[in-house]
């Protein structure tokens, strides 16, 4: 049970968590905070949170769990604001898409990595954003990755794990570094590539016509290029090292494909395509889930 | 009206055309041909074609329209087989994904580009293949590109255009070269990239785990990596020049993105992402259609 949960940033992610926990009766009180009183009032009207304060220090006071659901670029500012009003018993967790950068932001803000910081990342989301788009079932059968730190208290880690389990999510633990590598490969790289291909085609002479002849494969392939540019800028900058590593591997693979096509090496091409198809098909059921 | 239509290769594409034309009563007779009597008998049983012969010369005899629906790599073989049994009045058309290579294959087989060759390419398909997957509505509101050649007879071009209009498709004309450029950008490049990213991730140490954490964006992004490897090998080799050109542009764009991320140039990154999102959103309705 959580006595007082404070959600900083009440959008799709924070709002859906609040709705799920309310359904389970897992929190006595859920308080929201952000810059916009209008957005927070809407969250109250929708029954997502119980109350709010745009004064972050006011909002977190007495909370046993604070969950920070702001863009990666705003994490340090939030940590700096709350650091003087929290106690060692206050658990701080987050939902950021890269974890090392969150730990670094906390270290800069607190002067050390707080023992009560338990970084987390739910692998869930939709095309939409904002509290209006939130729903209690968002995390059902989704994975939530926690990246506990060495100095964390195991009981506090368990409390955050139990919180996520209430939402129907599967909770996994991994190291900060491993999280950042896995997410760079499975999420950050595809987004960069999707933005990249749309940019490439947009630079072509017959841009308008090109999109006109694009079929279903292209539509699916570029859907994620409609994602929020600012969020993805933040992710690229905050998970830079892991992303650059996998981008370099990918560019080298593209150069390999380029030379196989240049040499009309049909045998090597079909071998590579077959291998990729085999893996994609093998994981199809997993990806459907 | 078509007196006798001969479809060489009765799968999803040829079968769906046959079904649509039968519904409209646009052909007096539809004859199929391919290597497999079993497949052809199934097409007869399904009511897709009226009759068949595995002897291609026998099948095309007396046809006013022959449509070649075989993989790009088999086009020259088909042209060589039929060249001695057709007359100048026999229209030859096809459904290949690249057009210059089809013209080249015809030139090699016939010793010159036949005046009755009217290259075509319906921009339609599903994940499935085979005549069992064919359906009359496949081409409704889809685009069919014809790339008429200089020495074509306009009446014969009109006849092929009318055939496709029966299926509910929109017919567009463009040059062979322009078709190959547009398709390289909108279809061939995305497929190569999708095979490429799955290959890149498969080479990583924690392959299994990586796919486990992949979410919806990744699923859509790599769906086309489940496509037929042999067909895509053929397309890469047959549309080599146009594909290499757009691949080079894309790799250069990836290198640009790499250095922007390396330099943590948030401003340039969000500008590029915003531009791509704007274009993708603008064409969203078009791509939904």
Interface residues (C-beta under 8 A of the other chain):
Chain A: X123 X124 X125 X143 X145 X178 X181 X182 X183 X185 X186 X187 X189 X190 X191 X192 X193 X194 X195 X196 X197 X198 X199 X200 X201 X202 X203 X204 X206 X207 X209 X210 X211 X212 X213 X214 X215 X217 X218 X219 X220 X221 X222 X223 X224 X225 X226 X227 X228 X229 X230 X232 X233 X234 X236 X237 X240 X243 X244 X246 X247 X248 X249 X250 X251 X253 X254 X255 X257 X258 X261 X262 X264 X266 X269 X270 X272 X273 X274 X275 X276 X277 X279 X280 X281 X283 X284 X286 X287 X288
Chain B: X123 X124 X125 X143 X145 X178 X181 X182 X183 X185 X186 X187 X189 X190 X191 X192 X193 X194 X195 X196 X197 X198 X199 X200 X201 X202 X203 X204 X206 X207 X209 X210 X211 X212 X213 X214 X215 X217 X218 X219 X220 X221 X222 X223 X224 X225 X226 X227 X228 X229 X230 X232 X233 X234 X236 X237 X240 X243 X244 X246 X247 X248 X249 X250 X251 X253 X254 X255 X257 X258 X260 X261 X262 X264 X266 X269 X270 X272 X273 X274 X275 X276 X277 X279 X280 X281 X283 X284 X286 X287 X288
